[in-house]
């Protein structure tokens, strides 16, 4: 059985590690806030004090952290992953980070005799808990196949997007659409409710009409109920939209809808908690129309 090191136990990482444990893998976990390891230790995981300790002797190291700075710290910082990587080890990064940094870290891992896969996910917290995540993976097809058992324990679908960096690029393009769809949902709700249409009826229409989307299914009821408990935070969505914007600038792709979504998420971030669910972007619209969608 493969020995797994899992680093990063936030909203997504903790249930992903839990699913690996339930599948019978031996997992050593690390998190900067050490207390987040405790529930997984009760499930059978070992806890490590540093990323290096979590990685020593492991066949596979999985990372799931929030941003480029955090990734740099756990790979290059004191007692980082690169200090412990054994030849032949596979590093799977499921964070959402810039494609340029993905390629840099892939090169560093390969210089140590390891293999690197950039494997960000979609599915938010429910998908992580239920083991139904979708992985978009960049890297060697052979290395992907040799680790399909891990991906199957955490998700329902794996899509090989190409070489290292392509997983990250696909995730940023995907999340640009997620942000835009949330703005569209908030805007549609606002037009309807301000015009006297009941929010419940409008949601039913959208679910059954041409404007339906995954975000409508995930966020429509939450918006009506004013439930902004975090499945994927608007702070992380703003981070991803900024990364997507930088990628589009570098590639020369005009992205006016992305830039509008980024601006609206920035406004919401500036006026409220970054840890609220990304659907809380609707609060900006509620302020404009002078009422809550669900009232």
HUZIVEN-V619942 format. One record per backbone hydrogen bond with DSSP energy under -1.0 kcal/mol. CO is the residue of the C=O (numbers start at 1). NH is the residue of the N-H. E is the energy in kcal/mol with one decimal. If there is no record, write none. Layout:
BEGIN
<<CO & NH & E> <CO & NH & E>>
END
This chain:
BEGIN
<<2 & 26 & -1.0> <3 & 59 & -1.6> <3 & 60 & -1.9> <4 & 28 & -2.7> <5 & 62 & -3.2> <6 & 30 & -2.1> <7 & 64 & -2.7> <10 & 14 & -1.8> <12 & 16 & -1.7> <13 & 17 & -2.6> <14 & 18 & -2.2> <15 & 19 & -2.1> <16 & 20 & -1.5> <17 & 21 & -2.0> <18 & 22 & -2.3> <19 & 23 & -1.4> <20 & 25 & -2.1> <21 & 24 & -1.6> <26 & 4 & -2.8> <27 & 46 & -2.2> <28 & 6 & -3.1> <29 & 48 & -2.6> <30 & 8 & -2.5> <32 & 34 & -1.0> <33 & 36 & -1.9> <34 & 37 & -2.2> <35 & 38 & -1.1> <37 & 41 & -2.1> <38 & 42 & -2.0> <40 & 45 & -2.5> <41 & 44 & -1.2> <46 & 29 & -3.1> <50 & 54 & -2.0> <51 & 55 & -1.1> <52 & 56 & -1.5> <55 & 58 & -2.0> <59 & 90 & -2.5> <60 & 5 & -2.6> <61 & 92 & -3.0> <62 & 7 & -3.0> <63 & 94 & -3.2> <67 & 71 & -2.1> <68 & 72 & -2.6> <69 & 73 & -2.0> <70 & 74 & -2.1> <71 & 75 & -1.9> <72 & 76 & -3.0> <73 & 77 & -1.6> <74 & 81 & -3.1> <75 & 82 & -1.4> <77 & 80 & -1.3> <79 & 52 & -2.4> <80 & 83 & -1.2> <81 & 84 & -2.0> <86 & 89 & -2.1> <89 & 115 & -2.5> <90 & 61 & -2.7> <91 & 117 & -2.7> <92 & 63 & -2.4> <93 & 119 & -3.3> <98 & 102 & -2.0> <99 & 103 & -2.1> <100 & 104 & -1.8> <101 & 105 & -2.7> <102 & 106 & -2.7> <103 & 107 & -1.9> <104 & 108 & -1.9> <105 & 109 & -2.8> <106 & 110 & -2.5> <107 & 111 & -1.9> <109 & 112 & -1.0> <109 & 114 & -2.3> <110 & 113 & -1.7> <113 & 88 & -3.0> <115 & 91 & -3.2> <117 & 93 & -2.6> <118 & 138 & -2.8> <120 & 136 & -2.3> <122 & 134 & -2.4> <123 & 127 & -1.9> <124 & 128 & -1.9> <125 & 129 & -2.6> <126 & 130 & -2.5> <127 & 132 & -2.4> <133 & 156 & -2.5> <133 & 157 & -1.4> <134 & 122 & -1.7> <135 & 159 & -2.9> <137 & 161 & -3.0> <138 & 118 & -1.7> <140 & 144 & -2.1> <141 & 145 & -2.4> <142 & 146 & -2.0> <144 & 147 & -1.3> <145 & 148 & -1.3> <147 & 151 & -1.6> <148 & 152 & -2.9> <149 & 153 & -1.2> <151 & 155 & -2.1> <154 & 133 & -1.3> <157 & 135 & -2.8> <159 & 137 & -2.9> <162 & 139 & -2.9> <163 & 166 & -2.4> <165 & 169 & -2.2> <166 & 170 & -2.4> <167 & 171 & -2.2> <168 & 172 & -2.2> <169 & 173 & -2.2> <170 & 174 & -2.6> <171 & 175 & -3.0> <172 & 176 & -1.8> <173 & 177 & -1.5> <174 & 178 & -1.9> <175 & 179 & -2.5> <176 & 180 & -2.2> <177 & 181 & -3.0> <178 & 182 & -2.0> <179 & 183 & -1.9> <180 & 184 & -2.4> <181 & 185 & -2.4> <182 & 186 & -2.4> <183 & 187 & -2.5> <184 & 188 & -2.7> <185 & 189 & -2.6> <186 & 190 & -2.1> <187 & 191 & -2.3> <188 & 192 & -2.3> <189 & 193 & -3.1> <190 & 194 & -2.2> <191 & 195 & -1.1> <192 & 197 & -2.7> <193 & 196 & -1.7> <198 & 202 & -2.3> <199 & 203 & -2.5> <200 & 204 & -2.1> <201 & 205 & -2.2> <202 & 206 & -2.6> <203 & 207 & -2.6> <204 & 208 & -1.3> <209 & 212 & -1.4> <213 & 217 & -1.8> <214 & 218 & -2.4> <215 & 219 & -2.9> <216 & 220 & -1.9> <219 & 223 & -2.4> <220 & 224 & -1.9> <221 & 225 & -2.3> <222 & 227 & -2.5> <228 & 277 & -2.5> <231 & 125 & -1.1> <232 & 278 & -2.5> <233 & 237 & -2.1> <234 & 238 & -2.4> <235 & 239 & -1.9> <236 & 240 & -2.4> <237 & 241 & -2.6> <238 & 242 & -2.2> <239 & 243 & -2.1> <240 & 244 & -2.7> <241 & 245 & -2.3> <242 & 246 & -2.2> <243 & 247 & -2.2> <244 & 248 & -2.5> <245 & 249 & -2.3> <246 & 250 & -2.2> <247 & 251 & -1.9> <248 & 252 & -1.1> <248 & 253 & -1.9> <255 & 259 & -2.2> <256 & 260 & -1.9> <257 & 261 & -2.4> <258 & 262 & -2.8> <259 & 263 & -2.0> <260 & 264 & -2.3> <261 & 265 & -2.6> <262 & 266 & -2.2> <263 & 267 & -2.1> <264 & 268 & -2.2> <265 & 269 & -2.5> <266 & 270 & -2.4> <267 & 271 & -1.1> <268 & 272 & -1.0> <273 & 276 & -1.0> <274 & 235 & -2.2> <276 & 234 & -2.6> <277 & 280 & -2.4> <278 & 281 & -1.7> <279 & 282 & -1.9> <280 & 283 & -2.0> <281 & 284 & -1.3> <282 & 286 & -2.6> <283 & 287 & -2.1> <284 & 288 & -1.3> <285 & 289 & -2.3> <286 & 290 & -1.2> <286 & 291 & -1.3> <292 & 295 & -1.3>>
END
